[in-house]
Amino acid sequence: RRPVHAVYDSRTGVLTFVALFPKVDRSSAMVAELKSLVAERSMKDQPAHKRIDARRARVTCAVRKGDWSLSIEIRGANHEYAVRHALNLINELFLALHASYPEYLVEHFGMSTE
């Protein structure tokens, strides 16, 4: 129920989902779990459909001013690949929050408590 804002910098080839998760504590377990999930997506032991190939795109996340953002650096002509994998990752991040931190989704995204 809250729009997601994406910004693409054509000069650097970076697509950023700004403030994807607002009002987070940088040192919280939730942020650590989100960062871990993002880092896992670049590991070679991930299934091919989940893994983000570093030769085609590189994914990072950061907390700035209390807001968690996700960025994907698109390498070469891999825009479709990068966007598809970024959206799949965002879906997984929301599923992880739904499983472990539903109260966060209720408070900041208006999700149902049921």
Secondary structure, 3 states (H helix, E strand, C coil): CCCCEEEEECCCCEEEEEEEECCCCCCCHHHHHHHHHHHHCCCCCCCCCCCCCCCCEEEEEEEECCEEEEEEEECCCCHHHHHHHHHHHHHHHHHHHHHHCHHHHHHHHCCCCC
